[in-house]
């Protein structure tokens, strides 16, 4: 192995070991980039979701968020409109074909878990394992008749462990995952699920 390659691998290992990056912070736009209508399809968007929040006050994922304005804090509607536009789904105020967003779930909680050394021979104590959950539910309908439900969800948690760099120190894998990015990626997945339902319905009606 060349020295340059070894340095790169060691750098990546160090960054991961220190929890400096999280793959959850990478945009998932690339996954369904080409999943869009060629000429555009018109739908109406009904956005008046029921907000369901169950957030632990000590959550590292919502620590800077005003829970009373949580939908606005993450700009859910605007983000969804942008993702739909990228799929050539054209939003109209009135249209028989409609996407409704019915509910948004924001949830976080913690549980105390035992932590052992990497060799699993030494008990290091307890630490919090923090959970993040976001779900978006809706449906596609035509002339107020439901065609199919649409939903997307993201669940993530931290994992306490012994540091690879400093022994006897507890660190948390996944702690740097950003809630705004995880929510944006989930909305993008929701837009893709809506696209699939709309495409199937249109092809069936032809």
N, C-alpha and C positions, 0 to 999 in steps of 0.2 A: 504494500500500500504506500502511495506517495505521501510525502510529508504534508503537502497542501491538503490532500483529501483527509488525512488524519486530523489536521487542525480544524477543518470544517466539521467533521463528525464530533470532535470533542467540544466544539463551540455549541453545536446543536444540543448535545447531551447536557451541557452546562445550563443552557437556557431553559430546557425542559425541566431539569432538576430543580432549578430555582423558581419554577412556575412563572417565568417571565412572559410566556405566551400561552394562548389557549386557542385551539382549533375552532372552538365555538365562536370566536370573534371574526372568523373568516366568512365573508358573504357567500351565500349559496346561489347567487344569481346564475352562475355558470352551469348549474345542474340541469336547469330546464330553459336555458337561454333561447333555444330554437323552437320551443313549444309555444307557438303563437299563430293567430289566424293570418292568412296571407292578405286578405282584403279587408279585414276588420269585421267584427260582429257587434251589433248594438244590443245593450242590455240596460235595464234600470238598476240602480243600486239603492237598496233600502238599508240604512245604517242607523239603527236605534237599539243597540244591544243592551241586554241586561248585564250589568257589571257585577261579577262575583269575585270578591277579594277576601282572601284569608292569608294575611301577611304577618309573619312574626316580626315584632319590632326590632329584633336584633339581626334580621336578615342582611347578609352582605350584598344581596342582589337588589334590594329596594331601599337601601339606607339613605339615599338622597332624593327619594321620590315622595311627592305629596300624594298620599293614598287617596285623598278625597278628590283628586283630579287625575287619577291614574291613566285613564284613557287619553286625556289631553297631553299628559306628560310624555307619553310614548307616541303621540300623533298617529294613532291607529288608522283612522279613516284616510288621512292624506297618504300614508304609506301604502295602504291597500289600493287606493286610486292609482298611484304611480306604478305599482306592480301589475295591475290589470291593464294599464295603458301599454306597458311593454309587451303584453300579449295581444295587442291590437284589439282589445275589448273596449269598445267605445261606450262611454256612459252617457245615458240620456235620462232626463227627468221623468219621462213617461215612456214605458215600453212594456209589451206583454211579457217578454222574457226578462226575468228579474233575479238578481242575486240579493238575498237578504242576509245580513249579519245579525244573528239573534242573541248571542251571548259571548262574553269574554271572561275567561277565568284567569285570575292572577293569584298565585298561591306560593307561599314559602313557609317552611317550618324547619325545626332543628331537632336532632336527637343526639343524646350523649352516647358515645361509643368508646370502647377500650382501645388503646393504641399500644402496639408492641413494636419492638425494634425490627429493623429490616431482616434480621436473622431469626426473628420470632422467638427469641430466647429471653428477652427482657421486657417486662411490663413497664410502660412509660407513663401510664396514667390514663385519664379520659380527656376527650375533646369533642367539640360539637361537629356533627356532620350536617351540613346545611343543604336544603333542597330548594330547587326552583321549579315552578310549573307554570306554563302558560298554554291556554287552549282557546281556540277561536272556532265557534260553531255557527253554521248558517245553512242555507238551502238555496237551490235553484228552483224556480217555479215559472209556469207559463199560464197567463191569464188567471193568476191566484191559485192554480193547482200545482201542488208540490211535485216536482220531478224527482229530485234526490237531495238528501242532506249532504252537506260539505263540511269538513272539519280538518283542522291540523293542530298538532300539539307538540310541545317541547318540554321534556323533563331533564333536569340536570342536577347533579349534587357534587359537593366537595367530598374529598376523601382524606381524612387525617392520616399521616404516616410519619415515620422518622425521616429527617432530611438526609439526602444522599451526600450533602456537602459537609454539614456540621452534625456529628453524631449526638444523640440524646436530645435533639431539638425537634419538636413536632411542627410540621408544615402541612398545608392543605392543598392537595391536587384540585384543580378546577376552580380555585378561588378567584382567578382573574377573568373568568368568563363574564362578559358584559350582558346585562339583561336587555339593553336596547338592541344589541345585535341579535341575540337569540330570539327576541320578539319579532324583529324585522324579518329574519330568516323564516320564522313560522308563518308570517303573513305571506311571504313569497310562496311558500309551499301551499298555503290556502288558495292563492290565486291560481296556482297550477292545477289544483284539484277542481276548482271551479271551471277552468278552461276545459278539462277533460269531460266534465259533465255536459257543458254547453256544446262541445264538439260532437259528442255522442248523440245528443238530442237533435241537433241540426242535421246530422247525417241520416238519422233515422226518419226524419220528417221529409227528406228529399224524395 
